Amino acid sequence: MSKPWSRSTRYLVLILVLILSGWFLYEAKALLGPLAISALLAFVLNPAVSFVHERTKLARAIVVLLVYLVSLVVLGVIGFVVVQVISEQTTRLVMEIQAILSQIQNTYLNQPITIFNFQIQPGSLFSETAGGTTDLISADLIVQAFQSTTTNIGWVLVVIITTYYLLLDWHRLREWVFKWLPDTYEGDGRRLYEEIKRVWRRYFRGQLRLSLIVGFLTALSGLVIGLPGALTFGILAAVFDVLLSVGPAIVIAIATAVALYTGSATLEISNPLFAILVLSLFSLIQMMENIWLRPRIMSSTLNIHPAIVFIAIIASLSLAGVLTALVIVPAIASVAVIAKYIYFRMFEMDPWENW
C-alpha cells in the first residue's frame, strides 16, 4: 500500500479541486442554463416514466421514448397554439396602431408649422427619418435575427437530447455518484438525496397550487368583465405562471390586445378603456401573486420565511434572469438540508435523529 496523504496534502488537493471546479463552472456558464432545464424536465417526467414502466412491464428505454415523444407532441401543440394566438393578436394590434398613427399624421403632421415666418412640414421630416433609419438597420437586424435563431435552435436540441438521456439513465447516474462516496457515508448520501428530492417534490406541488389559483382568478375576472376567451386566458395564465415574470407578461399582452380589438361582451365602454381595464386587472392579479400568494404558499410548503422567498425571487430576476428565479427557492431549501446535515456532523450529533 502506498503512503497515505498528509493532512496538508489533502487540504491542498481539495483547494485545487474547488478552484478548478469554479473555473470550469464559470467557463461553462452558458451551458448551465440548458442543463438545468434538462434536469428539471427529467425530474418532472421521471414519475410518469416510472409509473408506466411499473404498470406495463415494458423495457425502460421503450417507456422513456413513448413518454418523451408524447410530452414533445403536447408541448409542440401548446407552443403552436400560443404562437398562433400571439401572431394573430400582434397583427391586429399593429394594424390598430398603424391606423391611429395614420390618423395622427393626417390630422397633425400634414399641417405646416410656422415659426418666425418659416414653415416646417412635420410629415416630410418624419417620413425621411423613418426611411433612413430603416435602410441603416435592416441588414443588421436580419443578421442578428439569423444568429439568434440559430443559437436558440442549438440550445433547444441540447435540452431535448440531454433530457432524453437523463430520463433513460437517471438511476445509473445516481448509483454512479453514490459509488464515489466512502462506504461509511453512502447511507448518509442516499438519505440526503431523498431529503433533497422531497424538497423539490414539495416545491412542484406548491407551484401547481399557485398556478391553479392564478388561472382560476384570471378566468373568473375575465368572465366578470366580459373578456372574450376568458377561460383560455385562465388556462394560459396557469400554464405560463411557471415562467414567473415572462410568462404572465405574455398572457397579459395578448389579453390586452384582444381587449383592444374586440371590446367587452358585457361592459358598455370603449375598446381602449376596456384594454386598460384588462391590463390593470391582470397586472393586479400578478402583483397579488408575487407579493402575497407565492411567498405564503412556498413558505408553508418548504418551511422558508416568506420574506426570504420574496427577496430571493426578486433578486434572481434582477441579477440572473428567469431560469435562476425559477429554481432559486428550492435551491435555497436544498442548501438548508445540506447545511443542517453538516451542522450536526460538525458537532458529532446524529443528523437524522431530529430531522
C-alpha positions in Angstrom: 0.0 0.0 0.0 1.3 3.4 -0.9 2.0 6.1 1.7 -1.2 7.9 2.7 -1.5 11.7 2.1 -0.8 14.0 4.9 -3.4 16.5 6.1 -1.8 19.4 4.4 -1.7 17.4 1.1 -5.4 16.6 1.4 -6.2 20.2 2.0 -4.1 21.4 -0.9 -5.7 18.9 -3.3 -9.2 19.9 -2.0 -8.4 23.6 -2.6 -7.1 22.9 -6.1 -10.2 20.8 -6.9 -12.5 23.6 -5.7 -10.6 26.2 -7.8 -10.7 24.1 -10.9 -14.4 23.3 -10.4 -15.2 27.0 -10.0 -13.1 27.9 -13.1 -14.9 25.2 -15.1 -18.4 26.3 -14.0 -17.5 29.9 -14.9 -16.3 28.9 -18.3 -19.3 26.7 -19.0 -21.9 29.1 -17.6 -23.6 29.3 -20.9 -24.3 25.5 -20.7 -25.6 25.6 -17.1 -29.0 27.0 -18.2 -29.8 24.3 -20.7 -28.6 21.6 -18.4 -30.7 23.0 -15.5 -33.8 23.0 -17.8 -33.0 19.4 -18.9 -32.7 18.3 -15.3 -36.0 20.0 -14.4 -37.8 18.3 -17.3 -36.3 14.9 -16.4 -37.3 15.4 -12.8 -40.9 16.2 -13.8 -41.3 13.4 -16.4 -39.5 10.7 -14.4 -42.6 9.9 -12.2 -44.6 9.3 -15.4 -41.9 7.1 -16.8 -41.7 5.0 -13.5 -45.5 4.7 -13.4 -45.8 3.4 -16.9 -42.8 1.2 -16.5 -44.2 -0.5 -13.4 -47.7 -0.9 -14.9 -46.8 -2.1 -18.4 -43.6 -4.0 -17.5 -42.1 -2.7 -20.8 -38.4 -2.0 -21.1 -37.5 1.3 -19.6 -35.9 2.5 -22.9 -39.3 2.0 -24.7 -41.3 3.7 -21.9 -38.9 6.7 -21.9 -39.2 7.0 -25.7 -43.0 6.8 -25.6 -43.4 9.3 -22.7 -40.9 11.6 -24.1 -42.5 11.6 -27.6 -45.9 12.2 -26.1 -44.6 15.1 -24.0 -42.9 16.7 -27.0 -46.1 16.5 -29.0 -48.1 18.1 -26.2 -45.5 20.9 -25.8 -45.4 21.3 -29.6 -49.2 21.7 -29.8 -49.3 24.1 -26.9 -46.4 26.1 -28.4 -48.1 26.1 -31.9 -51.4 27.4 -30.4 -49.7 30.1 -28.3 -47.6 31.2 -31.3 -50.7 31.4 -33.5 -52.6 33.4 -30.9 -49.7 35.8 -30.4 -49.2 36.2 -34.1 -52.9 36.9 -34.8 -53.3 39.3 -31.9 -50.0 41.1 -32.7 -51.0 41.6 -36.3 -54.3 43.0 -35.3 -52.7 45.3 -32.7 -50.1 46.5 -35.2 -53.0 47.3 -37.6 -54.8 49.3 -34.9 -51.6 51.2 -34.1 -50.9 51.9 -37.8 -54.5 53.2 -38.2 -54.0 55.5 -35.1 -50.6 56.8 -36.4 -52.1 57.4 -39.8 -54.9 59.4 -38.3 -52.4 61.4 -36.3 -50.3 62.1 -39.4 -53.3 63.1 -41.5 -54.6 65.4 -38.7 -51.4 67.0 -37.3 -48.3 66.1 -39.3 -49.6 67.2 -42.7 -50.4 70.6 -41.3 -47.4 73.1 -41.7 -46.0 74.7 -38.6 -45.0 78.4 -38.9 -42.1 79.7 -36.7 -40.8 83.2 -37.3 -42.2 83.2 -40.9 -40.5 79.8 -41.6 -42.8 76.9 -42.5 -41.9 73.3 -41.4 -43.6 70.2 -42.8 -43.5 67.6 -40.0 -44.8 64.8 -42.2 -41.9 65.1 -44.7 -39.3 65.1 -41.9 -40.9 62.1 -40.2 -41.0 60.1 -43.4 -37.4 60.9 -44.3 -36.1 60.0 -40.9 -38.1 56.7 -40.8 -36.9 55.8 -44.3 -33.2 56.5 -43.4 -33.4 54.6 -40.2 -35.0 51.5 -42.0 -32.2 51.5 -44.6 -29.5 51.6 -41.9 -30.7 48.9 -39.5 -32.4 46.4 -41.9 -29.3 44.4 -42.7 -28.1 44.4 -39.1 -31.5 43.2 -37.9 -31.5 40.4 -40.4 -28.0 39.2 -39.3 -28.9 39.4 -35.6 -32.2 37.6 -36.1 -30.4 34.8 -38.0 -27.7 34.4 -35.4 -30.2 34.4 -32.5 -32.4 31.8 -34.2 -29.5 29.5 -35.0 -28.2 29.7 -31.4 -31.7 29.1 -29.9 -32.3 26.1 -32.1 -28.9 24.7 -31.0 -29.8 25.1 -27.3 -33.2 23.5 -27.8 -31.6 20.5 -29.4 -29.2 20.3 -26.4 -32.1 20.4 -24.0 -34.1 17.7 -25.9 -31.2 15.3 -26.2 -29.9 15.8 -22.6 -33.4 15.3 -21.1 -33.8 12.1 -23.0 -30.6 10.6 -21.7 -31.3 11.8 -18.2 -34.6 10.0 -18.3 -33.1 6.9 -19.7 -30.1 6.6 -17.4 -31.1 8.6 -14.3 -30.9 5.6 -11.9 -27.5 4.6 -13.3 -26.1 8.1 -12.9 -27.4 8.2 -9.4 -25.8 4.9 -8.5 -22.5 6.0 -10.2 -22.4 9.1 -7.9 -23.1 7.1 -4.8 -20.2 4.7 -5.6 -17.8 7.7 -5.3 -18.8 8.1 -1.6 -16.9 6.2 1.1 -18.7 3.1 2.4 -19.3 4.7 5.8 -21.1 7.7 4.3 -23.0 6.0 1.5 -26.1 5.7 3.7 -26.0 9.4 4.6 -25.6 10.3 0.9 -28.7 8.3 -0.1 -30.7 9.9 2.8 -29.6 13.4 1.8 -30.6 12.6 -1.8 -34.1 11.5 -0.6 -34.5 14.6 1.5 -33.5 16.9 -1.3 -35.8 15.1 -3.7 -38.6 15.6 -1.2 -37.9 19.3 -1.2 -38.2 19.6 -5.0 -41.4 17.5 -5.0 -43.0 19.8 -2.4 -41.9 22.8 -4.5 -43.6 21.5 -7.6 -46.7 20.7 -5.6 -46.7 24.3 -4.3 -46.1 25.7 -7.8 -49.1 23.6 -9.1 -51.3 25.0 -6.3 -50.2 28.5 -7.2 -50.7 28.0 -11.0 -54.3 26.7 -10.4 -55.1 29.7 -8.1 -53.8 32.2 -10.6 -55.5 30.5 -13.6 -58.8 30.5 -11.7 -58.6 34.2 -10.7 -57.6 35.1 -14.3 -60.5 33.2 -15.8 -63.0 34.4 -13.3 -62.1 38.1 -13.6 -62.1 37.8 -17.4 -65.6 36.3 -17.3 -66.9 39.0 -15.0 -65.7 41.9 -17.2 -66.7 40.2 -20.5 -63.3 39.4 -21.9 -63.6 37.1 -25.0 -61.8 33.8 -24.4 -61.6 34.3 -20.6 -61.3 30.6 -20.0 -58.5 30.2 -22.5 -56.6 33.1 -20.8 -57.1 31.4 -17.4 -55.5 28.2 -18.8 -52.7 30.1 -20.4 -52.1 32.0 -17.1 -51.9 28.7 -15.2 -49.5 27.1 -17.7 -47.2 30.2 -18.1 -47.1 31.0 -14.4 -44.1 28.8 -14.0 -42.1 31.3 -16.1 -42.6 34.0 -13.4 -42.4 37.5 -14.9 -42.0 36.5 -18.6 -45.0 34.1 -18.8 -47.5 36.3 -17.2 -46.3 39.3 -19.2 -47.0 37.3 -22.4 -50.5 36.4 -21.3 -51.3 40.0 -20.2 -50.0 41.4 -23.5 -52.2 39.0 -25.5 -55.3 39.7 -23.3 -54.8 43.4 -23.7 -54.5 43.2 -27.5 -57.7 41.1 -27.6 -59.5 43.6 -25.4 -58.4 46.5 -27.6 -59.5 44.8 -30.8 -62.8 43.1 -29.7 -64.0 45.1 -26.7 -66.1 43.8 -23.8 -69.0 41.5 -24.2 -70.8 42.8 -21.0 -69.5 46.3 -20.2 -70.5 49.3 -22.3 -67.2 51.0 -22.5 -64.8 51.9 -25.4 -62.2 49.4 -26.5 -59.2 51.4 -25.4 -60.7 51.8 -21.9 -61.5 48.1 -21.8 -57.9 47.3 -22.7 -56.7 49.5 -19.9 -59.1 47.7 -17.5 -57.9 44.2 -18.6 -54.2 45.4 -18.3 -54.8 46.8 -14.8 -56.8 43.8 -13.5 -54.5 41.1 -14.8 -51.5 43.1 -13.5 -53.2 43.4 -10.1 -53.5 39.6 -10.0 -49.8 39.2 -10.8 -48.9 41.7 -8.1 -51.0 39.8 -5.6 -49.4 36.6 -6.6 -45.8 37.9 -6.4 -46.2 39.9 -3.2 -48.5 37.7 -1.2 -49.5 34.3 -2.7 -46.2 33.0 -3.9 -44.2 33.8 -0.7 -47.0 32.4 1.5 -47.5 29.1 -0.4 -43.8 28.5 -0.8 -43.2 29.3 2.8 -45.7 26.8 4.1 -44.6 24.2 1.5 -40.8 24.4 2.1 -40.6 25.9 5.7 -38.9 29.1 4.5 -39.8 32.5 5.7 -41.9 34.4 3.2 -39.5 37.4 3.2 -36.7 35.1 2.1 -38.8 33.7 -0.8 -39.8 37.2 -2.0 -36.3 38.7 -1.8 -34.7 35.6 -3.4 -37.0 35.7 -6.4 -36.8 39.4 -6.9 -33.0 39.4 -6.7 -32.7 36.5 -9.1 -35.0 38.1 -11.6 -32.9 41.3 -11.4 -29.5 39.8 -11.4 -29.6 36.4 -13.1 -32.8 36.0 -15.1 -36.0 33.9 -15.2 -34.3 30.5 -15.1 -32.4 31.2 -11.9 -35.5 32.7 -10.3 -37.4 29.6 -11.2 -35.1 27.3 -9.2 -33.8 29.7 -6.5 -36.4 28.8 -3.9 -36.0 25.0 -4.0 -32.2 25.5 -4.3 -32.2 27.5 -1.0 -34.3 24.8 0.7 -31.8 22.1 -0.7 -28.8 24.1 0.6 -30.6 24.3 4.0 -30.9 20.5 4.1 -27.2 20.1 3.4 -26.2 22.8 5.9 -28.3 21.1 8.6 -26.6 17.8 7.9 -23.1 19.4 8.1 -24.0 21.2 11.3 -25.0 18.0 13.1 -21.9 16.2 11.8 -19.5 19.0 12.9 -20.8 18.8 16.4 -20.8 15.0 16.4 -24.6 14.6 16.6 -26.8 12.2 14.8 -28.1 14.2 11.7 -31.2 12.0 11.3 -32.4 11.9 14.9 -34.3 15.2 14.9 -34.8 15.5 11.1 
